[in-house]
């Protein structure tokens, strides 16, 4: 069975077991593999700042990341929630970068691994800027500063 189909079936069974039978689509989008959920009742996964969606993403990545032949990961989204949050986080990172240029190093966080990766990718778009994660827990802070 092809990996995408295996991920789709696994995710469909997981959300059905949660009592939320949603439609699942798996799409390659360059730097990650998106697992898109849609259907009635999806908002259940978005309660409490999408904790259930984050947990499902962690489960899918734990189950299937090793089967990807590169350094990509799976991004689980429901009703375009994560897509909107990602755009918001990228905008916040750009704002923080501008602030760091005039006021010195700035902190963002605490952030989960997925959010930190988005911030680091956004900062890397500007060759003048650098970013570094600090902390030793699951949630870490990202320091954004001007490259020396």
Secondary structure, 3 states (H helix, E strand, C coil): CCHHHHHHHHHHHHHHHCCCCCEEEEEECCCCEEEEEECCCHHHHHHHHHHHHHHHHHHHHHHHHHHCCCCCCEEEEECCHHHHHHHHHHHHHHHHHHHHHHHCCEEEEEECHHHHHHHHHHHHCCCCEEEEEECCCCCEEEEEEECC
